Amino acid sequence: MEHKMNFCDKCCVYVDDCFENCPLCGKQLTISPSENELYPQVSRKKYVDRHSLVMDYLLLATFVVITLCVAINIFTWNGTPWFLAVAAPTLYAWVLVKGTILSDWFAGVKVLLQMVTLIAMFMAFDFVGSRSGWSYQYMLPLILAIGIAYIDIYSYNHKSHWRGNLVYAILFVAMGFIPLILYVSGVKQGFFLMALSTFASGITILGLLRFAFRYLKLEMQKRFHM
């Protein structure tokens, strides 16, 4: 004989049919659940990522501003591409916020983006302004030296990330010798900053060699059970 159960719409539980009221809340029981009681309707709200929406609006505004500056510069051309003085810091701000502060990329990627965009921004200011060469004479070696020093310190303090930053460290070493190459080629350079950038690259090379020899020694010990 099939045993019947009553249902409480408030507590959403089945109760033996010997009860007329729910023992939990006292509400009168029904023979079956009300419509959609077991599967209530859930309002579906479209999820909107406000952060992404704001970034999209800012990106659109940036594009519009740079485009207007380019158009105005072309129609009022006087021999100076002044739109670069607007576009360069705007693009650098995007790299700083989107590619550095809000991203979870490797430290090497962030430092590389900062170095390249900073150098490009100062070169744009130099080209639009006096064109005296201060961007590559002073700012280029200074930024390279700071970037190399930072990646060295970061790699030392975060040894577990060395694989991700190794390629960038080697790339920074190569970039650090650019001021020296320019100096030897006869391009005017600030001697102290050029020497600082070269010194930073040299120290990084010694660190990489020391790490390589240590890694080779560990591998030899593992393979020959030394």
GROMACS elastic network, one bead per residue, 0.5 to 0.9 nm:
[ bonds ]
;  ai    aj funct       b0    kb
    3    16     6  0.84201   500
    3    17     6  0.83403   500
    4    16     6  0.70042   500
    4    17     6  0.60023   500
    4    31     6  0.86422   500
    5    14     6  0.60074   500
    5    15     6  0.55822   500
    5    18     6  0.85270   500
    5    31     6  0.71970   500
    5    32     6  0.84258   500
    6    13     6  0.85822   500
    6    14     6  0.56020   500
    6    15     6  0.51143   500
    6    16     6  0.59801   500
    6    17     6  0.51963   500
    6    18     6  0.85963   500
    6    19     6  0.78834   500
    6    20     6  0.81034   500
    6    22     6  0.89829   500
    6    29     6  0.59096   500
    6    30     6  0.56019   500
    6    32     6  0.65511   500
    6    33     6  0.86162   500
    7    11     6  0.86613   500
    7    12     6  0.69739   500
    7    13     6  0.58844   500
    7    15     6  0.58437   500
    7    16     6  0.85070   500
    7    17     6  0.87129   500
    7    22     6  0.81745   500
    7    28     6  0.89456   500
    7    29     6  0.54374   500
    7    30     6  0.52486   500
    7    31     6  0.59894   500
    7    32     6  0.57362   500
    7    33     6  0.59959   500
    8    11     6  0.55847   500
    8    12     6  0.53840   500
    8    13     6  0.55478   500
    8    14     6  0.63800   500
    8    15     6  0.73114   500
    8    21     6  0.81317   500
    8    22     6  0.61801   500
    8    25     6  0.87438   500
    8    27     6  0.70415   500
    8    28     6  0.72348   500
    8    29     6  0.50565   500
    8    30     6  0.64828   500
    8    31     6  0.88717   500
    8    32     6  0.85340   500
    8    33     6  0.73525   500
    9    12     6  0.51095   500
    9    13     6  0.74807   500
    9    27     6  0.83320   500
    9    28     6  0.88879   500
    9    29     6  0.74678   500
    9    30     6  0.76301   500
    9    32     6  0.87175   500
    9    33     6  0.61122   500
    9    34     6  0.66845   500
    9    37     6  0.69128   500
    9    38     6  0.89204   500
   10    13     6  0.81876   500
   10    25     6  0.78027   500
   10    27     6  0.74820   500
   11    14     6  0.88208   500
   11    22     6  0.83167   500
   11    24     6  0.75968   500
   11    25     6  0.73687   500
   12    33     6  0.79728   500
   12    37     6  0.75634   500
   12    38     6  0.73277   500
   13    22     6  0.88348   500
   14    17     6  0.89668   500
   14    22     6  0.89936   500
   14    29     6  0.89528   500
   14    32     6  0.89925   500
   15    18     6  0.82387   500
   15    19     6  0.70247   500
   15    20     6  0.89849   500
   15    21     6  0.88089   500
   15    22     6  0.70588   500
   15    23     6  0.83015   500
   15    29     6  0.80535   500
   16    19     6  0.60224   500
   16    20     6  0.88665   500
   17    20     6  0.69707   500
   17    29     6  0.87106   500
   17    31     6  0.85103   500
   19    22     6  0.70153   500
   19    23     6  0.78977   500
   19    29     6  0.78142   500
   20    27     6  0.86521   500
   20    28     6  0.60397   500
   20    29     6  0.57007   500
   20    30     6  0.83305   500
   21    24     6  0.87106   500
   21    25     6  0.81621   500
   21    26     6  0.52710   500
   21    27     6  0.53730   500
   21    29     6  0.52111   500
   21    30     6  0.88819   500
   22    25     6  0.56592   500
   22    27     6  0.53216   500
   22    28     6  0.62240   500
   22    29     6  0.60648   500
   23    26     6  0.56398   500
   23    27     6  0.82117   500
   24    27     6  0.82600   500
   25    28     6  0.89966   500
   26    29     6  0.86451   500
   29    32     6  0.86714   500
   30    33     6  0.69351   500
   30    34     6  0.83675   500
   32    35     6  0.89866   500
   33    36     6  0.79180   500
   33    37     6  0.59866   500
   33    38     6  0.70722   500
   34    37     6  0.53015   500
   34    38     6  0.80418   500
   35    38     6  0.78659   500
   35    39     6  0.84811   500
   35    40     6  0.85806   500
   36    41     6  0.70648   500
   37    40     6  0.54172   500
   37    41     6  0.87758   500
   39    42     6  0.88444   500
   44    47     6  0.89342   500
   48    51     6  0.87807   500
   48    52     6  0.85244   500
   48    53     6  0.78415   500
   49    52     6  0.54610   500
   49    53     6  0.62187   500
   49    54     6  0.87516   500
   50    54     6  0.60894   500
   50    55     6  0.85538   500
   51    54     6  0.52492   500
   51    55     6  0.62751   500
   51    56     6  0.86577   500
   52    55     6  0.50326   500
   52    56     6  0.60827   500
   52    57     6  0.86526   500
   53    56     6  0.50924   500
   53    57     6  0.63265   500
   53    58     6  0.86985   500
   54    57     6  0.51310   500
   54    58     6  0.61968   500
   54    59     6  0.85576   500
   55    58     6  0.50302   500
   55    59     6  0.60287   500
   55    60     6  0.85488   500
   55    98     6  0.89426   500
   56    59     6  0.50404   500
   56    60     6  0.61852   500
   56    61     6  0.86066   500
   57    60     6  0.50818   500
   57    61     6  0.61445   500
   57    62     6  0.85572   500
   58    62     6  0.60253   500
   58    63     6  0.85555   500
   59    62     6  0.50410   500
   59    63     6  0.61982   500
   59    64     6  0.86231   500
   59    94     6  0.86124   500
   60    63     6  0.51336   500
   60    64     6  0.61998   500
   60    65     6  0.86658   500
   61    64     6  0.50892   500
   61    65     6  0.61262   500
   61    66     6  0.86237   500
   62    65     6  0.51948   500
   62    66     6  0.61627   500
   62    67     6  0.84573   500
   62    87     6  0.87464   500
   62    90     6  0.73963   500
   62    91     6  0.85164   500
   63    66     6  0.53246   500
   63    67     6  0.60073   500
   63    68     6  0.85448   500
   64    67     6  0.51266   500
   64    68     6  0.60971   500
   64    69     6  0.86005   500
   65    68     6  0.51754   500
   65    69     6  0.61994   500
   65    70     6  0.86728   500
   65    86     6  0.87629   500
   65    87     6  0.86162   500
   66    69     6  0.50640   500
   66    70     6  0.61767   500
   66    71     6  0.86135   500
   66    83     6  0.74002   500
   66    84     6  0.89314   500
   66    86     6  0.71464   500
   66    87     6  0.58588   500
   66    90     6  0.85250   500
   67    70     6  0.51259   500
   67    71     6  0.61658   500
   67    72     6  0.86080   500
   68    71     6  0.50534   500
   68    72     6  0.60357   500
   68    73     6  0.83844   500
   69    72     6  0.51580   500
   69    73     6  0.59199   500
   69    74     6  0.85132   500
   69    82     6  0.84101   500
   69    83     6  0.54719   500
   69    84     6  0.88500   500
   69    86     6  0.76704   500
   69    87     6  0.83488   500
   70    73     6  0.50814   500
   70    74     6  0.61745   500
   70    75     6  0.87327   500
   70    81     6  0.83861   500
   70    82     6  0.86103   500
   70    83     6  0.56954   500
   70    84     6  0.85182   500
   70    87     6  0.89878   500
   71    74     6  0.51940   500
   71    75     6  0.62799   500
   71    76     6  0.85863   500
   72    75     6  0.52059   500
   72    76     6  0.59801   500
   72    77     6  0.80961   500
   72    83     6  0.85352   500
   73    76     6  0.52479   500
   73    77     6  0.54995   500
   73    78     6  0.82827   500
   73    80     6  0.82460   500
   73    81     6  0.66832   500
   73    82     6  0.68887   500
   73    83     6  0.63617   500
   74    77     6  0.50235   500
   74    78     6  0.87006   500
   74    81     6  0.83185   500
   77    80     6  0.69930   500
   77    81     6  0.78230   500
   78    81     6  0.82914   500
   80    83     6  0.85886   500
   80   127     6  0.87856   500
   80   128     6  0.63279   500
   80   129     6  0.86911   500
   81    84     6  0.61659   500
   81    85     6  0.82140   500
   81   127     6  0.85066   500
   81   128     6  0.63072   500
   82    85     6  0.55249   500
   82    86     6  0.73633   500
   82   125     6  0.87732   500
   82   128     6  0.57932   500
   82   129     6  0.85611   500
   83    86     6  0.52610   500
   83    87     6  0.61362   500
   83    88     6  0.84874   500
   83   128     6  0.86498   500
   84    88     6  0.56129   500
   84    89     6  0.85178   500
   84   121     6  0.84230   500
   84   124     6  0.59044   500
   84   125     6  0.73873   500
   84   127     6  0.86893   500
   84   128     6  0.71485   500
   85    88     6  0.57754   500
   85    89     6  0.69441   500
   85    90     6  0.88607   500
   85   121     6  0.79637   500
   85   124     6  0.63683   500
   85   125     6  0.57399   500
   85   128     6  0.68689   500
   85   129     6  0.89534   500
   86    89     6  0.61181   500
   86    90     6  0.63465   500
   86    91     6  0.87998   500
   87    90     6  0.51761   500
   87    91     6  0.60554   500
   87    92     6  0.85292   500
   87   121     6  0.87028   500
   88    91     6  0.53393   500
   88    92     6  0.61742   500
   88    93     6  0.86800   500
   88   117     6  0.81149   500
   88   118     6  0.88126   500
   88   120     6  0.73388   500
   88   122     6  0.83118   500
   88   124     6  0.66846   500
   88   125     6  0.81677   500
   89    93     6  0.60497   500
   89    94     6  0.86467   500
   89   117     6  0.88388   500
   89   118     6  0.85817   500
   89   121     6  0.61620   500
   89   122     6  0.89384   500
   90    93     6  0.51504   500
   90    94     6  0.65017   500
   90    95     6  0.88907   500
   91    94     6  0.50679   500
   91    95     6  0.63840   500
   91    96     6  0.86671   500
   91   117     6  0.79699   500
   91   121     6  0.86276   500
   92    95     6  0.50261   500
   92    96     6  0.60712   500
   92    97     6  0.86334   500
   92   114     6  0.79678   500
   92   117     6  0.57975   500
   92   118     6  0.68856   500
   92   120     6  0.88811   500
   92   121     6  0.71826   500
   93    97     6  0.61452   500
   93    98     6  0.82689   500
   94    97     6  0.53373   500
   94    98     6  0.55805   500
   94    99     6  0.72149   500
   95    98     6  0.54279   500
   95   100     6  0.64702   500
   95   101     6  0.87327   500
   95   110     6  0.88318   500
   95   113     6  0.70882   500
   95   114     6  0.73095   500
   95   117     6  0.76393   500
   96    99     6  0.57952   500
   96   100     6  0.50742   500
   96   101     6  0.63134   500
   96   102     6  0.85964   500
   96   110     6  0.86482   500
   96   113     6  0.84323   500
   96   114     6  0.70721   500
   97   100     6  0.56952   500
   97   102     6  0.60230   500
   97   103     6  0.82734   500
   98   101     6  0.62750   500
   98   102     6  0.52757   500
   98   103     6  0.62670   500
   99   102     6  0.64200   500
   99   103     6  0.53637   500
   99   104     6  0.84488   500
   99   105     6  0.79767   500
   99   109     6  0.87631   500
   99   110     6  0.66903   500
   99   113     6  0.76724   500
   99   114     6  0.88636   500
  100   103     6  0.55165   500
  100   104     6  0.78868   500
  100   105     6  0.78751   500
  100   107     6  0.86921   500
  100   109     6  0.86477   500
  100   110     6  0.53889   500
  100   111     6  0.82043   500
  100   113     6  0.81077   500
  100   114     6  0.79566   500
  101   104     6  0.83122   500
  101   110     6  0.88625   500
  103   106     6  0.89869   500
  103   110     6  0.85787   500
  104   107     6  0.85949   500
  105   108     6  0.81387   500
  105   109     6  0.64214   500
  105   110     6  0.68145   500
  106   109     6  0.53943   500
  106   110     6  0.66005   500
  106   111     6  0.88463   500
  106   161     6  0.84195   500
  106   164     6  0.66682   500
  106   165     6  0.69911   500
  107   110     6  0.51130   500
  107   111     6  0.61145   500
  107   112     6  0.84856   500
  107   151     6  0.75131   500
  107   154     6  0.79406   500
  107   164     6  0.84890   500
  107   165     6  0.70125   500
  108   111     6  0.52457   500
  108   112     6  0.60530   500
  108   113     6  0.85994   500
  108   151     6  0.67660   500
  108   164     6  0.76553   500
  108   165     6  0.52728   500
  108   166     6  0.83275   500
  108   167     6  0.83026   500
  108   168     6  0.53900   500
  108   169     6  0.73103   500
  109   112     6  0.51223   500
  109   113     6  0.61668   500
  109   114     6  0.86037   500
  109   165     6  0.82031   500
  109   168     6  0.73111   500
  110   113     6  0.52160   500
  110   114     6  0.61952   500
  110   115     6  0.86447   500
  111   114     6  0.50411   500
  111   115     6  0.60754   500
  111   116     6  0.85988   500
  111   147     6  0.63178   500
  111   148     6  0.87733   500
  111   150     6  0.81465   500
  111   151     6  0.75281   500
  111   168     6  0.89299   500
  112   115     6  0.51546   500
  112   116     6  0.61374   500
  112   117     6  0.85005   500
  112   147     6  0.77379   500
  112   168     6  0.76448   500
  112   172     6  0.79400   500
  113   116     6  0.53366   500
  113   117     6  0.59992   500
  113   118     6  0.82702   500
  114   117     6  0.54112   500
  114   118     6  0.58314   500
  114   119     6  0.83913   500
  114   147     6  0.84318   500
  115   118     6  0.53096   500
  115   119     6  0.61025   500
  115   120     6  0.85140   500
  115   140     6  0.88003   500
  115   143     6  0.62738   500
  115   144     6  0.68143   500
  115   146     6  0.89608   500
  115   147     6  0.66891   500
  116   119     6  0.53251   500
  116   120     6  0.61079   500
  116   121     6  0.86006   500
  117   121     6  0.59875   500
  117   122     6  0.86444   500
  118   121     6  0.50629   500
  118   122     6  0.62766   500
  118   123     6  0.85453   500
  118   139     6  0.88463   500
  118   140     6  0.88832   500
  118   143     6  0.78306   500
  119   122     6  0.53063   500
  119   123     6  0.61207   500
  119   124     6  0.85896   500
  119   135     6  0.73125   500
  119   136     6  0.79871   500
  119   139     6  0.69837   500
  119   140     6  0.60275   500
  119   143     6  0.73318   500
  119   144     6  0.89750   500
  120   123     6  0.51019   500
  120   124     6  0.61552   500
  120   125     6  0.87626   500
  120   135     6  0.88183   500
  121   124     6  0.50838   500
  121   125     6  0.63812   500
  121   126     6  0.86682   500
  121   135     6  0.89811   500
  122   125     6  0.50388   500
  122   126     6  0.60911   500
  122   127     6  0.85216   500
  122   134     6  0.86279   500
  122   135     6  0.55130   500
  122   136     6  0.84728   500
  122   139     6  0.73601   500
  122   140     6  0.86540   500
  123   127     6  0.60085   500
  123   128     6  0.85330   500
  123   131     6  0.88532   500
  123   133     6  0.81576   500
  123   134     6  0.83014   500
  123   135     6  0.51572   500
  123   136     6  0.71293   500
  123   139     6  0.87781   500
  123   140     6  0.88825   500
  124   127     6  0.50813   500
  124   128     6  0.61206   500
  124   129     6  0.83970   500
  124   135     6  0.85516   500
  125   128     6  0.52190   500
  125   129     6  0.58614   500
  125   130     6  0.84972   500
  125   131     6  0.84472   500
  125   135     6  0.81193   500
  126   129     6  0.51113   500
  126   130     6  0.60450   500
  126   131     6  0.50290   500
  126   132     6  0.69332   500
  126   133     6  0.66127   500
  126   134     6  0.68653   500
  126   135     6  0.60334   500
  127   130     6  0.68693   500
  127   132     6  0.82330   500
  127   133     6  0.81536   500
  127   135     6  0.88089   500
  128   131     6  0.69314   500
  129   132     6  0.83272   500
  130   133     6  0.81646   500
  131   134     6  0.77798   500
  131   135     6  0.88016   500
  132   135     6  0.82229   500
  133   136     6  0.58645   500
  133   137     6  0.60368   500
  133   138     6  0.84472   500
  133   188     6  0.83931   500
  133   189     6  0.89618   500
  134   138     6  0.55792   500
  134   139     6  0.68509   500
  134   140     6  0.87104   500
  134   189     6  0.87333   500
  134   190     6  0.89231   500
  135   138     6  0.58681   500
  135   140     6  0.61490   500
  136   139     6  0.57986   500
  136   141     6  0.72775   500
  136   179     6  0.80642   500
  136   188     6  0.88246   500
  136   189     6  0.74350   500
  137   140     6  0.64388   500
  137   141     6  0.71822   500
  137   179     6  0.79288   500
  137   187     6  0.85172   500
  137   188     6  0.65002   500
  137   190     6  0.53804   500
  137   191     6  0.87397   500
  137   193     6  0.83764   500
  137   194     6  0.82107   500
  138   141     6  0.59235   500
  138   142     6  0.61740   500
  138   143     6  0.86728   500
  138   189     6  0.69719   500
  138   190     6  0.57366   500
  138   191     6  0.89909   500
  138   193     6  0.65574   500
  138   194     6  0.80341   500
  139   142     6  0.50654   500
  139   143     6  0.59088   500
  139   144     6  0.83908   500
  139   193     6  0.86093   500
  140   143     6  0.54727   500
  140   144     6  0.62153   500
  140   145     6  0.86620   500
  140   178     6  0.88232   500
  140   179     6  0.74393   500
  140   193     6  0.87799   500
  140   194     6  0.87928   500
  141   144     6  0.50791   500
  141   145     6  0.60136   500
  141   146     6  0.85877   500
  141   176     6  0.72856   500
  141   177     6  0.88433   500
  141   178     6  0.80209   500
  141   179     6  0.59316   500
  141   180     6  0.89610   500
  141   189     6  0.86629   500
  141   190     6  0.83034   500
  141   193     6  0.55990   500
  141   194     6  0.55090   500
  141   195     6  0.84961   500
  141   196     6  0.75236   500
  141   197     6  0.54707   500
  141   198     6  0.85096   500
  142   145     6  0.51997   500
  142   146     6  0.62331   500
  142   147     6  0.85829   500
  142   193     6  0.58675   500
  142   194     6  0.78399   500
  142   196     6  0.77198   500
  142   197     6  0.68267   500
  143   146     6  0.51707   500
  143   147     6  0.60214   500
  143   148     6  0.85487   500
  143   197     6  0.85119   500
  144   147     6  0.51163   500
  144   148     6  0.60911   500
  144   149     6  0.85094   500
  144   172     6  0.75644   500
  144   175     6  0.71488   500
  144   176     6  0.57059   500
  144   197     6  0.61684   500
  144   200     6  0.86640   500
  145   148     6  0.52582   500
  145   149     6  0.61036   500
  145   150     6  0.85542   500
  145   176     6  0.67813   500
  145   193     6  0.80116   500
  145   194     6  0.87245   500
  145   196     6  0.63351   500
  145   198     6  0.78171   500
  145   199     6  0.82816   500
  145   200     6  0.58939   500
  145   201     6  0.78117   500
  146   149     6  0.51363   500
  146   150     6  0.60701   500
  146   151     6  0.87160   500
  146   197     6  0.81548   500
  146   200     6  0.85078   500
  147   150     6  0.51285   500
  147   151     6  0.63006   500
  147   152     6  0.86217   500
  147   172     6  0.76940   500
  148   151     6  0.53167   500
  148   152     6  0.61779   500
  148   153     6  0.87044   500
  148   169     6  0.73471   500
  148   172     6  0.60197   500
  148   173     6  0.71841   500
  148   176     6  0.74778   500
  148   197     6  0.81266   500
  148   200     6  0.63531   500
  148   201     6  0.69581   500
  148   204     6  0.76777   500
  149   152     6  0.51238   500
  149   153     6  0.62324   500
  149   154     6  0.85547   500
  149   200     6  0.64716   500
  149   201     6  0.86804   500
  149   204     6  0.83240   500
  150   153     6  0.52065   500
  150   154     6  0.59984   500
  150   155     6  0.84583   500
  151   155     6  0.59061   500
  151   156     6  0.84265   500
  151   165     6  0.79088   500
  151   168     6  0.84316   500
  151   169     6  0.67462   500
  151   172     6  0.86263   500
  152   155     6  0.52351   500
  152   156     6  0.61901   500
  152   157     6  0.87266   500
  152   169     6  0.75766   500
  152   204     6  0.68255   500
  152   207     6  0.85143   500
  153   156     6  0.50930   500
  153   157     6  0.62139   500
  153   158     6  0.85080   500
  154   157     6  0.51919   500
  154   158     6  0.58943   500
  154   159     6  0.82815   500
  155   158     6  0.50814   500
  155   159     6  0.56196   500
  155   160     6  0.83265   500
  155   161     6  0.69265   500
  155   162     6  0.59755   500
  155   165     6  0.71978   500
  155   166     6  0.84961   500
  155   169     6  0.88892   500
  156   159     6  0.56669   500
  156   162     6  0.84416   500
  157   160     6  0.88303   500
  158   161     6  0.57275   500
  158   162     6  0.72244   500
  159   162     6  0.53733   500
  159   163     6  0.87563   500
  160   163     6  0.76910   500
  160   164     6  0.89898   500
  161   164     6  0.55647   500
  161   165     6  0.64979   500
  161   166     6  0.85904   500
  162   165     6  0.52010   500
  162   166     6  0.56400   500
  163   166     6  0.53463   500
  163   167     6  0.77658   500
  164   167     6  0.70987   500
  164   168     6  0.80159   500
  165   168     6  0.52590   500
  165   169     6  0.61014   500
  165   170     6  0.87754   500
  166   169     6  0.50830   500
  166   170     6  0.63907   500
  166   171     6  0.86923   500
  166   208     6  0.85771   500
  167   170     6  0.52574   500
  167   171     6  0.62752   500
  167   172     6  0.87074   500
  168   172     6  0.60205   500
  168   173     6  0.85092   500
  169   172     6  0.50722   500
  169   173     6  0.62300   500
  169   174     6  0.88111   500
  169   204     6  0.76550   500
  169   208     6  0.86298   500
  170   173     6  0.50822   500
  170   174     6  0.65006   500
  170   175     6  0.87890   500
  170   204     6  0.83043   500
  170   205     6  0.80494   500
  170   208     6  0.83638   500
  171   174     6  0.52191   500
  171   175     6  0.62903   500
  171   176     6  0.86123   500
  172   176     6  0.59249   500
  172   177     6  0.88513   500
  172   201     6  0.74991   500
  172   204     6  0.89566   500
  173   176     6  0.50491   500
  173   177     6  0.68706   500
  173   198     6  0.85811   500
  173   200     6  0.79491   500
  173   202     6  0.76414   500
  173   204     6  0.67606   500
  173   205     6  0.71202   500
  174   177     6  0.56717   500
  174   178     6  0.72835   500
  174   201     6  0.75350   500
  175   178     6  0.54058   500
  175   179     6  0.83774   500
  175   201     6  0.83521   500
  176   179     6  0.69550   500
  176   180     6  0.80813   500
  176   194     6  0.88078   500
  176   197     6  0.54227   500
  176   198     6  0.58512   500
  176   199     6  0.86024   500
  176   200     6  0.73093   500
  176   201     6  0.54760   500
  176   202     6  0.88367   500
  177   180     6  0.52021   500
  177   181     6  0.62327   500
  177   182     6  0.87115   500
  177   194     6  0.84430   500
  177   197     6  0.69891   500
  177   198     6  0.55397   500
  177   201     6  0.69195   500
  178   181     6  0.50556   500
  178   182     6  0.61870   500
  178   183     6  0.85668   500
  178   194     6  0.87630   500
  178   197     6  0.86989   500
  178   198     6  0.84758   500
  179   182     6  0.50366   500
  179   183     6  0.60579   500
  179   184     6  0.86211   500
  179   187     6  0.88619   500
  179   189     6  0.70332   500
  179   190     6  0.88800   500
  179   193     6  0.85557   500
  179   194     6  0.54431   500
  179   195     6  0.83935   500
  179   197     6  0.73691   500
  179   198     6  0.76716   500
  180   184     6  0.61366   500
  180   185     6  0.84398   500
  180   189     6  0.84137   500
  180   194     6  0.60830   500
  180   195     6  0.74939   500
  180   197     6  0.82017   500
  180   198     6  0.66634   500
  181   184     6  0.51847   500
  181   185     6  0.60426   500
  181   186     6  0.87259   500
  181   187     6  0.86620   500
  182   186     6  0.63659   500
  182   187     6  0.51038   500
  182   188     6  0.74581   500
  182   189     6  0.73802   500
  183   186     6  0.52864   500
  183   187     6  0.52269   500
  183   188     6  0.61218   500
  183   189     6  0.58178   500
  183   190     6  0.87580   500
  183   191     6  0.82501   500
  183   194     6  0.79151   500
  184   187     6  0.73697   500
  185   188     6  0.88867   500
  186   189     6  0.86522   500
  188   191     6  0.87421   500
  189   192     6  0.87439   500
  189   193     6  0.80881   500
  189   194     6  0.66695   500
  190   193     6  0.56189   500
  190   194     6  0.59615   500
  190   195     6  0.85565   500
  191   194     6  0.50354   500
  191   195     6  0.60181   500
  191   196     6  0.85083   500
  192   195     6  0.51353   500
  192   196     6  0.61399   500
  192   197     6  0.87435   500
  193   197     6  0.61690   500
  193   198     6  0.85332   500
  194   197     6  0.52658   500
  194   198     6  0.62434   500
  194   199     6  0.85466   500
  195   198     6  0.50495   500
  195   199     6  0.59316   500
  195   200     6  0.85361   500
  196   199     6  0.50276   500
  196   200     6  0.61520   500
  196   201     6  0.86722   500
  197   200     6  0.51514   500
  197   201     6  0.63568   500
  197   202     6  0.86911   500
  198   201     6  0.51477   500
  198   202     6  0.61799   500
  198   203     6  0.87168   500
  199   203     6  0.61825   500
  199   204     6  0.85802   500
  200   203     6  0.52238   500
  200   204     6  0.62507   500
  200   205     6  0.87140   500
  201   204     6  0.50755   500
  201   205     6  0.62326   500
  201   206     6  0.87837   500
  202   205     6  0.50797   500
  202   206     6  0.63816   500
  202   207     6  0.87027   500
  203   206     6  0.51558   500
  203   207     6  0.62713   500
  203   208     6  0.87042   500
  204   208     6  0.61378   500
  204   209     6  0.85783   500
  205   208     6  0.50525   500
  205   209     6  0.61210   500
  205   210     6  0.85198   500
  206   209     6  0.51054   500
  206   210     6  0.60860   500
  206   211     6  0.85199   500
  207   210     6  0.50898   500
  207   211     6  0.61028   500
  207   212     6  0.85162   500
  208   211     6  0.50224   500
  208   212     6  0.59953   500
  208   213     6  0.86047   500
  209   213     6  0.61373   500
  209   214     6  0.84864   500
  210   213     6  0.52578   500
  210   214     6  0.61532   500
  210   215     6  0.85590   500
  211   214     6  0.50522   500
  211   215     6  0.60231   500
  211   216     6  0.84945   500
  212   215     6  0.50872   500
  212   216     6  0.60688   500
  212   217     6  0.85253   500
  213   216     6  0.50020   500
  213   217     6  0.60440   500
  213   218     6  0.86262   500
  214   217     6  0.50373   500
  214   218     6  0.62422   500
  214   219     6  0.86541   500
  215   218     6  0.51825   500
  215   219     6  0.62612   500
  215   220     6  0.86991   500
  216   219     6  0.51197   500
  216   220     6  0.62097   500
  216   221     6  0.86608   500
  217   220     6  0.51161   500
  217   221     6  0.62136   500
  217   222     6  0.86812   500
  218   221     6  0.50782   500
  218   222     6  0.62104   500
  218   223     6  0.86720   500
  219   222     6  0.51176   500
  219   223     6  0.61641   500
  219   224     6  0.85699   500
  220   223     6  0.52087   500
  220   224     6  0.60055   500
  220   225     6  0.79885   500
  220   226     6  0.77584   500
  221   224     6  0.54111   500
  221   225     6  0.53973   500
  222   225     6  0.51275   500
  222   226     6  0.68172   500
  223   226     6  0.79195   500
